[in-house]
Every structure is written in C-alpha cells, then in structure tokens.
Amino acid sequence: MGRWLTIENKRELIDKSAAEPGMTHSELARWSK
C-alpha cells in the first residue's frame, strides 16, 4: 500500500492537480512520490 500523505503533501498535490488539469490520478500519484 501507499504511504500516508502529510497535510503539506496533500496541498501540493491539490495545487499540482489544479495547475495540470490534464494529469490522470495515476500520473499525479507518480508525481507525488
């Protein structure tokens, strides 16, 4: 299973998702590692 994300990590992920709306969940997951 994956690791838990900190609040800061979650915010970064949300910001990245907003900046790159074409990214899939899988791509975002790879980016977050």
C-alpha distance matrix in Angstrom:
0.0 3.8 6.7 9.4 12.4 15.9 18.7 20.1 17.1 17.1 20.8 20.6 18.2 20.7 23.6 22.2 21.7 25.3 26.7 25.2 25.4 25.1 21.6 19.1 15.7 14.3 16.8 16.1 12.3 13.7 16.4 14.4 12.8
3.8 0.0 3.7 6.7 9.0 12.7 15.5 16.6 13.4 13.7 17.3 16.9 14.7 17.5 20.2 18.9 18.7 22.2 23.5 22.2 22.8 22.8 19.2 17.1 13.7 12.5 14.5 13.2 9.5 11.0 13.2 10.8 9.5
6.7 3.7 0.0 3.8 6.4 9.6 12.9 14.0 11.2 12.0 15.7 15.4 14.0 16.8 19.3 18.5 18.9 22.2 23.4 22.7 23.6 24.1 20.5 19.0 15.6 14.9 16.2 14.2 10.9 12.3 13.6 10.5 9.1
9.4 6.7 3.8 0.0 3.8 6.7 9.7 11.5 9.3 9.7 13.3 13.9 12.8 15.1 17.8 17.7 18.0 20.9 22.6 22.4 23.1 24.2 20.9 19.6 16.0 16.2 17.4 14.8 12.0 14.2 14.7 11.2 10.9
12.4 9.0 6.4 3.8 0.0 3.8 6.5 7.9 5.6 6.2 9.7 10.3 9.6 11.9 14.3 14.5 15.2 17.9 19.4 19.6 20.6 22.0 18.9 18.2 15.0 15.6 16.1 13.0 11.0 13.2 12.9 9.1 9.8
15.9 12.7 9.6 6.7 3.8 0.0 3.8 5.3 5.0 6.2 8.7 9.9 10.5 12.4 14.2 15.2 16.4 18.4 19.9 20.8 22.0 23.9 21.1 20.9 17.9 18.8 18.9 15.5 14.1 16.2 15.1 11.3 12.3
18.7 15.5 12.9 9.7 6.5 3.8 0.0 3.8 5.4 5.1 6.2 8.7 9.8 10.6 12.3 14.2 15.2 16.6 18.3 19.8 20.7 23.2 20.8 20.9 18.2 19.8 19.7 16.0 15.4 17.8 16.3 12.8 14.7
20.1 16.6 14.0 11.5 7.9 5.3 3.8 0.0 3.8 5.4 5.1 6.3 8.6 9.9 10.6 12.3 14.2 15.4 16.4 18.2 19.8 22.2 19.8 20.5 18.3 19.7 18.9 15.2 15.1 16.8 14.6 11.4 13.4
17.1 13.4 11.2 9.3 5.6 5.0 5.4 3.8 0.0 3.8 5.4 5.1 6.1 8.7 9.8 10.4 12.2 14.2 15.2 16.2 17.8 19.7 17.0 17.4 15.1 16.1 15.3 11.8 11.4 13.1 11.1 7.7 9.8
17.1 13.7 12.0 9.7 6.2 6.2 5.1 5.4 3.8 0.0 3.8 5.4 5.0 6.2 8.6 9.8 10.4 12.3 14.1 15.1 16.0 18.2 15.8 15.9 13.3 15.1 14.9 11.1 11.1 13.7 12.1 9.0 11.8
20.8 17.3 15.7 13.3 9.7 8.7 6.2 5.1 5.4 3.8 0.0 3.8 5.4 5.1 6.1 8.5 9.8 10.6 12.2 14.1 15.2 18.0 16.1 17.0 15.2 17.3 16.4 12.6 13.5 15.8 13.4 10.9 14.1
20.6 16.9 15.4 13.9 10.3 9.9 8.7 6.3 5.1 5.4 3.8 0.0 3.8 5.5 5.1 6.1 8.5 9.8 10.4 12.0 13.9 16.3 14.2 15.6 14.2 15.7 14.2 10.6 11.9 13.4 10.4 8.5 11.7
18.2 14.7 14.0 12.8 9.6 10.5 9.8 8.6 6.1 5.0 5.4 3.8 0.0 3.8 5.4 5.1 6.1 8.6 9.8 10.3 11.6 13.7 11.2 12.1 10.4 12.2 11.0 7.3 8.7 10.8 8.5 6.7 10.4
20.7 17.5 16.8 15.1 11.9 12.4 10.6 9.9 8.7 6.2 5.1 5.5 3.8 0.0 3.8 5.5 5.0 6.2 8.6 9.9 10.3 13.1 11.6 12.6 11.3 14.0 13.0 9.5 11.4 13.9 11.8 10.4 14.1
23.6 20.2 19.3 17.8 14.3 14.2 12.3 10.6 9.8 8.6 6.1 5.1 5.4 3.8 0.0 3.8 5.4 5.1 6.1 8.5 10.0 13.1 12.1 14.1 13.6 15.9 14.1 10.9 13.4 15.1 12.2 11.5 15.2
22.2 18.9 18.5 17.7 14.5 15.2 14.2 12.3 10.4 9.8 8.5 6.1 5.1 5.5 3.8 0.0 3.8 5.4 5.0 5.9 8.3 10.6 9.0 11.4 11.3 13.1 10.8 7.9 10.9 12.1 9.0 9.3 12.9
21.7 18.7 18.9 18.0 15.2 16.4 15.2 14.2 12.2 10.4 9.8 8.5 6.1 5.0 5.4 3.8 0.0 3.8 5.5 5.2 5.6 8.2 7.0 8.8 8.9 11.6 9.9 7.2 10.5 12.4 10.3 10.6 14.4
25.3 22.2 22.2 20.9 17.9 18.4 16.6 15.4 14.2 12.3 10.6 9.8 8.6 6.2 5.1 5.4 3.8 0.0 3.8 5.5 5.6 9.2 9.4 11.7 12.3 15.2 13.4 11.0 14.3 16.1 13.7 14.0 17.8
26.7 23.5 23.4 22.6 19.4 19.9 18.3 16.4 15.2 14.1 12.2 10.4 9.8 8.6 6.1 5.0 5.5 3.8 0.0 3.8 6.1 9.0 9.4 12.6 13.8 15.9 13.3 11.4 15.0 15.9 13.0 14.0 17.6
25.2 22.2 22.7 22.4 19.6 20.8 19.8 18.2 16.2 15.1 14.1 12.0 10.3 9.9 8.5 5.9 5.2 5.5 3.8 0.0 3.8 5.5 5.8 9.3 11.2 13.1 10.4 9.3 13.1 13.7 11.4 13.2 16.6
25.4 22.8 23.6 23.1 20.6 22.0 20.7 19.8 17.8 16.0 15.2 13.9 11.6 10.3 10.0 8.3 5.6 5.6 6.1 3.8 0.0 3.8 5.6 8.2 10.4 12.9 11.1 10.2 13.9 15.2 13.6 15.1 18.6
25.1 22.8 24.1 24.2 22.0 23.9 23.2 22.2 19.7 18.2 18.0 16.3 13.7 13.1 13.1 10.6 8.2 9.2 9.0 5.5 3.8 0.0 3.8 6.5 9.7 11.5 9.6 10.1 13.6 14.4 13.4 15.6 18.6
21.6 19.2 20.5 20.9 18.9 21.1 20.8 19.8 17.0 15.8 16.1 14.2 11.2 11.6 12.1 9.0 7.0 9.4 9.4 5.8 5.6 3.8 0.0 3.8 6.7 8.0 5.9 6.4 9.8 10.6 9.8 12.1 14.9
19.1 17.1 19.0 19.6 18.2 20.9 20.9 20.5 17.4 15.9 17.0 15.6 12.1 12.6 14.1 11.4 8.8 11.7 12.6 9.3 8.2 6.5 3.8 0.0 3.8 5.3 5.1 6.2 8.6 10.0 10.5 12.3 14.7
15.7 13.7 15.6 16.0 15.0 17.9 18.2 18.3 15.1 13.3 15.2 14.2 10.4 11.3 13.6 11.3 8.9 12.3 13.8 11.2 10.4 9.7 6.7 3.8 0.0 3.8 5.5 5.1 6.1 8.7 9.7 10.4 12.7
14.3 12.5 14.9 16.2 15.6 18.8 19.8 19.7 16.1 15.1 17.3 15.7 12.2 14.0 15.9 13.1 11.6 15.2 15.9 13.1 12.9 11.5 8.0 5.3 3.8 0.0 3.8 5.4 5.0 6.3 8.6 9.9 11.2
16.8 14.5 16.2 17.4 16.1 18.9 19.7 18.9 15.3 14.9 16.4 14.2 11.0 13.0 14.1 10.8 9.9 13.4 13.3 10.4 11.1 9.6 5.9 5.1 5.5 3.8 0.0 3.8 5.4 5.1 6.1 8.6 10.3
16.1 13.2 14.2 14.8 13.0 15.5 16.0 15.2 11.8 11.1 12.6 10.6 7.3 9.5 10.9 7.9 7.2 11.0 11.4 9.3 10.2 10.1 6.4 6.2 5.1 5.4 3.8 0.0 3.8 5.4 4.9 6.1 8.9
12.3 9.5 10.9 12.0 11.0 14.1 15.4 15.1 11.4 11.1 13.5 11.9 8.7 11.4 13.4 10.9 10.5 14.3 15.0 13.1 13.9 13.6 9.8 8.6 6.1 5.0 5.4 3.8 0.0 3.8 5.4 5.2 6.7
13.7 11.0 12.3 14.2 13.2 16.2 17.8 16.8 13.1 13.7 15.8 13.4 10.8 13.9 15.1 12.1 12.4 16.1 15.9 13.7 15.2 14.4 10.6 10.0 8.7 6.3 5.1 5.4 3.8 0.0 3.8 5.5 5.6
16.4 13.2 13.6 14.7 12.9 15.1 16.3 14.6 11.1 12.1 13.4 10.4 8.5 11.8 12.2 9.0 10.3 13.7 13.0 11.4 13.6 13.4 9.8 10.5 9.7 8.6 6.1 4.9 5.4 3.8 0.0 3.8 5.6
14.4 10.8 10.5 11.2 9.1 11.3 12.8 11.4 7.7 9.0 10.9 8.5 6.7 10.4 11.5 9.3 10.6 14.0 14.0 13.2 15.1 15.6 12.1 12.3 10.4 9.9 8.6 6.1 5.2 5.5 3.8 0.0 3.8
12.8 9.5 9.1 10.9 9.8 12.3 14.7 13.4 9.8 11.8 14.1 11.7 10.4 14.1 15.2 12.9 14.4 17.8 17.6 16.6 18.6 18.6 14.9 14.7 12.7 11.2 10.3 8.9 6.7 5.6 5.6 3.8 0.0
